[in-house]
Amino acid sequence: MEFDVGSNDLSSIMKDPVSSQDRSLQLSSALKLKRLGIDTQKEFVVYMRSDCHICKSEGFGALNRIQARVNDITIIGTLNVTLTDLLQPGEASLSHCAWEKLKAEEGQKITFSHLPPIKSLSEVRAKMYGSKLSDDALMHIVIDIADGKYSNIHLAAFISACAGDNLDVREIIGLTKAMIATGTTITWGKDLVVDKHCIGGLPGNRTTPLVVSIAAAAGLTIPKTSSRAITSPAGTADTMETITQVELSIEKIKEVVNQEGGCIVWGGAVKLSPADDILIGVERALDIDSEGQMIASVLSKKAAAGSTHVIIDIPVGETAKVRSEQQAEKLKHYFQVVGMAIGLNVKVLVTDGNQPIGQGIGPALEAMDVIAVLRNEGPDLEDLKERALLISGALLELAGIATAGYHTAKQILNSGKAWKKFQAICNAQGGFGAPEYAPHSYDILAQRTGVVTAVDNRKLAKVAKLSGAPHDTLAGVRFYSRLGTKVEKGQTLFTVYAESTGSLNYALDYLKSESEILTIV
């Protein structure tokens, strides 16, 4: 749009000490981009001055959702308003992820417009008041989430409305199908593609790299796309990233799997279920892992990755994610019903979740355990080895290639074939590197002599998170005190590791206020 400016108006503009380019920007619907270098993780944020002419004319206010466009790329972001001279008149900025998405360069023009009403939010509000979500409603919600139309506030509302037992099995099936439909899918041209998943809640339970190595060594196809941590100190992708590359393209994943029979990669890099990846970011902040959404999350990604047969591990314990056999049986039923509805053959294992598995809790520490078991080292890691063999054996039997799956899996592990296969997979993904210890550590000592009778998984996991895990990949806890262990006063119960003294002290401050992480009698 062009304006005719009279001489008096022109003289007043000329007194403004800004460039002619800035003046033209101020007289249009565009602003000039300035990079501020602000990280908001995955949330797109737009920054404007409070006195910006676009803010005033369009009626934009702080936290409004608006559309931003650079060249031919458009995003939807949340507006933040600056009250200082961080931005000059005629300037706007973006969060780092928004900058990358728009492929923007400093000094480019950026234009803005109102976001049309998000109709699916009415369905979210109805769910908050107890209504059931139809398949169409779930599809509209998931599409809008995947398209970036929901702010973190909207996402938190949807997550909260679905939390607990607020999704019935029909809604879970609808949500799963919507997540699959809005993402990328991989096909392998095979009738048998296997996978496994543990629902979490048990510190150190890093069986996935072991199971993938055993299954691939047995000749199965197992394209494992794993998640990063949501509420735990480490996800499989976090752990594997301390050893090899996990952010691979679909083309590279296919190359690795066709070459080695398996992979262990981060699923978020290939957008198998993009709406779920967005939801996970907010679930992590809320420290919520809703049952219905968890089932939809897990099975949508298995189906999208081309799997046909899946083992689900549900650990049960007083301080695990699932605390009762009744809850586990309900989840088992849901997993099997939803799996059948989307064409997956699902077998569920209900396992002991009363204490951590292995010794390491945190990305690098868990990676050390995985390598030790694969190399048939570490007699203190028998629990991790046995659980991996149990799951691997069940997977071999589900796939129909072994009648005594546990013994077949054990032979593959003890022979060194699984270790060789793991190294080959890592090298195919980008190389193999040995994980390291953090530079700072502190031993937690027993205050009395006795026997360990209980372990609080949640509090122990919190110690690992407060020390920096999973963001600080070397941080976490090395745990030595399994149930039934006889300890002497002054004996080390576990060691806290951190990458900085500040993080270490933060975790230790928490420990001073929590005396019931381990019960010794």
N, C-alpha and C positions, 0 to 999 in steps of 0.2 A: 504494500500500500504506500502511495506517495502523498506528501503534504506540500501545499503552497505556504511558504513562510514569509510574512511581511518583513519590511526592513527593521521595524522596532523589535520584533521577535528575534530576528536574525542577530541583531546587535547584542541582545541579552544572552543568546546562546554562545556567541563568540567570547563572552567574558568568562565562560566556564572553562577552566584549564584542563580540558580533556581533548584527546585527539579527534580528528574528523571521523575516524572509523568508529570510535566510541560514541560520538554524537549520533551517527547514523543508526547504531545499534539501539540507542536509547529512544529513537523515534520509530522503532519498529517492534515487531513481536519477537525479536531475537536478542540474545545476550551473547557475550563473548566468554568462552570457557577459560577458567583459571584452575590449575591443578593444586589442590590443597593436601593431597596425600592422606585421606582419611579412610581407615579400614572399617567397614561395617559388616565384614564377613560376606554373606550372600544377599544382604538386603540392599536394594537400590535406593539411594538417598540423593536428593537434589538440594543444593544450597543456594539461597538467594538473600539479598539484603532486604531488611524490613521496609525500606523506602523505595524498593524497586518498582518501576512504573508498571511492570507486568503483574507483580503481586497486587498492586492497587487496582489496576484496570480489570483484571480477571477475578479479583476477589479471593486470591489464594491466601491461605493461612497456614501456620505451622501445623505439621502432621497431615495436611491434605494429601490425597493421592492424586498425582498428576501425570500426564504423559509428556515425555521429553523426547525430542527427535534431533538427531545429527545425521545429515545427509539422508540416506534412505532407511536408517535403522531407528526404531522406536522402542522405548522401554516405559514401564510404569514404575514410578518411584514415590517415595514419601518425602514431602517438602520439609526441610529444616530452615529456619529463618535466622540470619545473623544480625546481631544488634551492634556490632562494632565495625571497624574498617578492615576486617579480614578479607572482605571482597570490596572492590571499588565500584562506583556507579557504572552500570552497564555490564557487570560481570556476574557469572554464575559458576557453580562448581558441582562436582559429582563425587560420590563415594568411589573408592577404587574399583569395586566390582562393576559398578555402573559405567565407569570410564572404559573398562575393558570390554564390556558388552557392546557399547556404542562405537568402539574402535575410534574413540575421539582423540584429538590432538589439541594441545593448548593453543588458544587463540581462535579456534573454530567457532562458528556460530551454532547456537543451540536454540531451538524453539520449543514452546510449551503450549499445552492445551488441556482442557478439563477431561477427566476420565468419565466416560459414560457410566450411569448407575450400574452396579454389579448386582444383577437380578438374583444370582444364586445365594447372596447373603440372606435373603428372606428365608431360604430353606435352612440355613444355619440357625437363624433366630428361632424358627419353628422347632428345630431339634433341641435347642436350649430349653424349650418349654415342654419337651416330652414327645414330640411328634416323631413318627417313623419316616425315614428317608427312602424315597422310591429309587429305583435304578436310574431313572432320568435325572432326578435331583442330584444324586451322587455323581453322575457323569458331568453335570453342569458345574458342580463344586470343584471337582478334580481338574476339569479343563481350565477353570478360572485360576486355580492355584498354580497349575503348570504354566499358565500364561503370565504369571506374576501380578495378577490383579489384586491379590490379597496382601494386605499389610501384615506385619507381625501380630498386630492386635487382632485382626480378623482370623489369622491362623490359630492364635491362642484360643479364641472363642470356639472355633471348630474342634480343636483338640480337646478342650475341656468338655464340650457338649457330648463328645463321643467316649470320654474316659470312663473308667470303671466298667460296669456291665451295661453301658447305654447303647451298644450296638448288638442287635440280634443277629442270628446266623445269616438270615436273608440279606440284611444290610452289609454284613462283612463280605458276602459273596459279591454284592453290587459294587462295593468299594474296591475290592480286588480286581474285578473286571475293568472298572474305570481306570485304575492305575495302570493296568496292562495296556489298555487302548490308547492312553495318552503318551506312551513312551516308545522307546525303540525296542524291537525284538530281534533276537538272534536265532537263526535256524542252522541246524547241523547236518540235515539230511540223513539222520540216524533214528532208529526206533528206540534206542536206549541211550539216554544221557542222564547221569546221576548227579546228586548234590546232597548236601547236608546243612543243617543249621541248628545252633543252640540258641534258645531264647534268652540266655544271659542270666545275670543276677548272681553269678558265682565267680568270685575273683580268680584270675589265673587260668581259667578253663579253656586253654588255647589248643583245642584238639584239631581244629580245621586244617592247618598245614600238615599235620600227621596223617589225617584221614585222606586228604587229597593225594599225598605222596603214595600211600599204600594202594588206594584205588587206581591211580594212574599206572602204578607199577604192575597192577593186576590186569591191565589192559582195558580198563573202563575209560569212558570219556567223562570228565568231571570239570566243567568250566566254572570254577568257583568265583562268583562275584560277591565280595564281602563288604560290610559296612564299616564305617568308623564308629567310635564310641558314641553312644547316646547318653547313658547315665553311668557308664562303667569307666574304669581307669584306662581301658584299651579295647579297641575293636580289632578284629583280625587284620583289617587293612592297615591300622596304625602299627600293629606288630610287624607285619610283613614289610612295611616301608622302612624299617630299620635294617632290613636285609637286602631288599631289591626294589625295583620300581613297581608301583601298583597302579599308576594312572596311565592306562593304556587305551588306545583307540580300539574300536570294534575290529578293525582290520588286523591290528597287532594281536589282539586276543585270539582271533581265529588262527592266526599264524602259529602262536604258541601252543594252542590246544591241538591243532592238526599235527604239530611236530612232536609234542610230548604227552598228549592225552589229557592234560589238565593245566589249569592256571589258578593263581590266587591273587585277584586284583580288586581294586576299589570299584564297586558298582556305580558310584556317583559320577565317575568320569565318563561313562558311556550313556547316561540318561536312560537307563532301563525302566525306571519308574520316577520320572523327574518330580512329580508332585510329592511323592514320598520323601525324596531327598530334601525338599523344601520343608516339609512337616517335621522331619527329624531334627533340623536345625533349631526349631522352636521347642520341640520336645526336650532337647538337651538343656535349653535354658530353663524350662519349667521343671526339669527332673521328673518327667512323666513318660511312661511307656505304656500307653493304653492297650489293653488286651486285643480289642477288635482291630485297631489300627495296626498293631504289631503283627497279627495274623495276615492282614491284607498286605502289609509291607513285605513280609517274608515271602509269601507265596506268589505275589505279583512279580517279584524279582526272579524267583525260581522259574516261573513260566516264561518271563521275558527273556531269560538267559537260555531258553531252549531245553530246560530239564524235563524229564519224563518221570523219574523216580527219585524221591526225596526222603531222607531220614531227618526227623525233628527230635532234638534232645531237650527234654524238659526237666531240669534239676529241681528238686523239691526239698525245702528246708525251712526252719523257723525264721531265718534271716536271709533267705534267697528271694528271688522275685516271685516265685510260686511257693506258697507256704503250707499248702495242704494237699493231700492225695485227691480230695474231692475237686479242688480247683484244677489240679493237673489233669484229672479225667475229663473235666469239662473242656479244657483247652485241647486235649487229645481229640475229643469228638469234633470240635470246631475245625481243627486243622484237617482232619480226614474228610469231613463233609465239604469244606470249602475247596480242598484239593481236588476232590472228585468232580466238583462243579466246574472247575477250570481245566480238567483233563490231566491232573497230576496223580500219580500213585504215591501216596504218602504213608509212611510208617512212623509211629511216634514211640520214642523210648522215654520212660519216666525213670530218672536216675537220682542218686543221692546228692542233695544240695546243702548238706549241713556244714561244710567247711570248704576252704579254697582248694583248688586242684593245682598241683605243682607247687613251686616255690615263688616264682616271679609273678608280680602284680604290677603291670605297667608295660608299655610297648617293648622296650629293649630287654627288660628282665624276662618277659614271657618268651621272647625270641630265643634267648639263651636256653631256656627250658626245652623248647621245640628242637633245637639243634642237638642238645644233649641226648634226648630220647631217640632221635633219628640215628645218632651215632652209637646207640646202645651204651650210653654212659649215664652216670648219675643215678646210683641206687636209691637216692632220696626222691626220685621222680616216678616211682612205680605207679602211683595213683593216676598221674597224667597218662602214662603208657597204657595202663589197663583200660582207662576210659576211651582212649583213642582206638584200642583194639576192639572194644565192645561195639563202638559205633561203626568202625570199618567192617567188622564182621557182619553186622546187621545190613550194611549197605551191599556187601558182596552177595549175601543171601537174597536181598530184595531184587538185585539185578539178575539173579538166577545163575551166577557163575560159580557158586560154592554152596555146599550143603552144611559144612561146618565152617562157617565164615570166620569165627574168632581164630581158629587154628590156622586157617589160610592166611589171615592178616598177620598173625604172629610170625609165621614163617617168612613172609615178605619183609617184615620189619627186622627180624633177627639176622636175616641173610645180608642186610645192607642194601637191598634193592630199593627200599623206600628212601634211604638217605641219598643214594645215587640219583633217583628220580627227582627228589626235592632240589638238589643242586642243578640238575638239568633244567627244571622249570624256572628257577631263579635266573639262571644264565640266559635263558630264552627271553625272559621278561626284561632283561637289561643288565644283569650282572649279580654277583653274589658278594655281600660284604658282611663281616662279623660284627654283631652288636657290641656296644661298649658299656661300661659302668659309668654312672654319674660321678662327678668330681667330689661331691659332698655326701656324707652318710652319717647315720647315728644309730647305734644299737639300742634297742629297747630290751631291758633286762627284767627277769622275773623278780618280783618283790617277795616271793615266798617259795618254799619247796612244796611240791605237790604234783597233781596230774591234771592235764588240760581236759576239761569236761565239756566246754562249749566255746564256740568261736562266733563272733558277730560279723558276718560277711559284709554287711552294709557299712558298719563303722570302719572295718579294715580297708574296704574299698575307698571310703572317704579320706582316710589317711593318705592313700596313694594319690588321690586326686588333689588333695591340698598340697602335696609335695610338688605338684606340677603336671602329673600325667592326666591325659595323654598328650597335651600340647607340648610339654617338655618330654621328648621321647625316652630320655634316659632316666626319668624320675619314676618313683614307685616304691614298692615294698618287696623285700625278699623274706618269705615267711617260713619259719622252721618248726612250728609248734602244732602239729596235727593232733586231732583228738586222740586221747589215750597216751600222749607223750608224757613221760616222767621228767620233770624239770627240777633243778636245784636253784635255790636263791642266788641271784646274780648271773644266771645262765641267759644267753641271748634268745629272746622269743621271736623277734623279727628285726630287720634292719630297714630304716627309711633312707631312700636315696633321693637326691635333688640336684638340679643343675645350678642352683644359686643358694647362698646362705639364707636369703630372705624367704624363699619357698620352703626350705628345710625348717626354719624357725616357725613358719606358719603352721606346718603340719605338727610340729612338736607342741605348739601352744594348744592345739586341739587335743592332743594326747594327754596333756596335763589335766584337761577337764573331763576326760572319758576314761574311767577305770574298769569298765566292763567289756572291753573288746575281747579279752580272753578270760575265761573263768577257770581258775586253778584251785583245786581243793585237795 
